[in-house]
Amino acid sequence: MQEWLDNQETCSILSITPRTLQTYRDNGTIPYTRIGSKIYYRPDDLKRLIPLIADRQKKKEYKSIGG
């Protein structure tokens, strides 16, 4: 069985805040599974998202410097 990651581990791996993670869940960017009151993520899904998130962060940085 594949290892699942919790919110804290996921935020650390993706270098994002818990609020950003919540937004990604809300808009369907990141798949997740809820078991009781806890939310879990599959490592394979995170690997797929890393380039997408890096691209979004670059665009945000570009806009912040007047681009």
C-alpha positions as YAML, in Angstrom:
chain: A
units: angstrom
residues:
- id: 1
  name: MET
  ca: [0.00, 0.00, 0.00]
- id: 2
  name: GLN
  ca: [1.24, 3.45, -0.92]
- id: 3
  name: GLU
  ca: [2.18, 5.93, 1.80]
- id: 4
  name: TRP
  ca: [-0.19, 8.87, 2.28]
- id: 5
  name: LEU
  ca: [0.88, 12.37, 3.32]
- id: 6
  name: ASP
  ca: [-0.95, 14.72, 5.68]
- id: 7
  name: ASN
  ca: [-1.43, 18.50, 5.31]
- id: 8
  name: GLN
  ca: [1.79, 19.44, 7.10]
- id: 9
  name: GLU
  ca: [3.95, 17.06, 5.05]
- id: 10
  name: THR
  ca: [2.28, 18.19, 1.83]
- id: 11
  name: CYS
  ca: [2.83, 21.89, 2.58]
- id: 12
  name: SER
  ca: [6.47, 21.19, 3.35]
- id: 13
  name: ILE
  ca: [7.06, 19.19, 0.17]
- id: 14
  name: LEU
  ca: [5.34, 21.76, -2.06]
- id: 15
  name: SER
  ca: [6.71, 24.80, -0.15]
- id: 16
  name: ILE
  ca: [3.24, 26.28, 0.21]
- id: 17
  name: THR
  ca: [1.13, 27.56, 3.10]
- id: 18
  name: PRO
  ca: [-1.83, 25.67, 4.54]
- id: 19
  name: ARG
  ca: [-4.14, 28.32, 3.04]
- id: 20
  name: THR
  ca: [-2.70, 27.75, -0.43]
- id: 21
  name: LEU
  ca: [-3.16, 24.02, 0.04]
- id: 22
  name: GLN
  ca: [-6.80, 24.68, 0.97]
- id: 23
  name: THR
  ca: [-7.23, 26.72, -2.21]
- id: 24
  name: TYR
  ca: [-5.74, 23.92, -4.31]
- id: 25
  name: ARG
  ca: [-8.21, 21.47, -2.74]
- id: 26
  name: ASP
  ca: [-11.13, 23.85, -3.27]
- id: 27
  name: ASN
  ca: [-10.39, 24.50, -6.94]
- id: 28
  name: GLY
  ca: [-9.56, 20.87, -7.76]
- id: 29
  name: THR
  ca: [-5.85, 21.41, -8.40]
- id: 30
  name: ILE
  ca: [-4.83, 18.72, -5.93]
- id: 31
  name: PRO
  ca: [-6.68, 15.45, -5.35]
- id: 32
  name: TYR
  ca: [-7.13, 14.35, -1.75]
- id: 33
  name: THR
  ca: [-8.87, 11.80, 0.43]
- id: 34
  name: ARG
  ca: [-10.68, 12.62, 3.64]
- id: 35
  name: ILE
  ca: [-10.72, 9.99, 6.37]
- id: 36
  name: GLY
  ca: [-12.76, 11.23, 9.30]
- id: 37
  name: SER
  ca: [-11.57, 14.77, 9.90]
- id: 38
  name: LYS
  ca: [-8.08, 14.25, 8.42]
- id: 39
  name: ILE
  ca: [-7.09, 14.91, 4.83]
- id: 40
  name: TYR
  ca: [-4.43, 12.87, 3.00]
- id: 41
  name: TYR
  ca: [-2.58, 13.17, -0.31]
- id: 42
  name: ARG
  ca: [-0.81, 10.61, -2.48]
- id: 43
  name: PRO
  ca: [2.89, 11.23, -3.20]
- id: 44
  name: ASP
  ca: [2.37, 10.49, -6.91]
- id: 45
  name: ASP
  ca: [-0.19, 13.30, -7.13]
- id: 46
  name: LEU
  ca: [2.25, 15.71, -5.50]
- id: 47
  name: LYS
  ca: [5.02, 14.78, -7.95]
- id: 48
  name: ARG
  ca: [2.69, 15.64, -10.80]
- id: 49
  name: LEU
  ca: [1.87, 19.02, -9.25]
- id: 50
  name: ILE
  ca: [5.38, 20.23, -8.45]
- id: 51
  name: PRO
  ca: [6.06, 21.69, -11.95]
- id: 52
  name: LEU
  ca: [2.61, 23.34, -12.03]
- id: 53
  name: ILE
  ca: [3.09, 24.96, -8.64]
- id: 54
  name: ALA
  ca: [6.63, 26.10, -9.52]
- id: 55
  name: ASP
  ca: [5.27, 27.74, -12.67]
- id: 56
  name: ARG
  ca: [2.55, 29.54, -10.69]
- id: 57
  name: GLN
  ca: [5.11, 30.81, -8.19]
- id: 58
  name: LYS
  ca: [7.35, 32.13, -10.99]
- id: 59
  name: LYS
  ca: [4.40, 34.00, -12.53]
- id: 60
  name: LYS
  ca: [3.52, 35.49, -9.13]
- id: 61
  name: GLU
  ca: [7.12, 36.64, -8.61]
- id: 62
  name: TYR
  ca: [7.22, 38.12, -12.12]
- id: 63
  name: LYS
  ca: [4.05, 40.14, -11.46]
- id: 64
  name: SER
  ca: [5.38, 41.38, -8.12]
- id: 65
  name: ILE
  ca: [8.44, 42.95, -9.78]
- id: 66
  name: GLY
  ca: [6.34, 44.85, -12.26]
- id: 67
  name: GLY
  ca: [6.16, 42.38, -15.14]
...
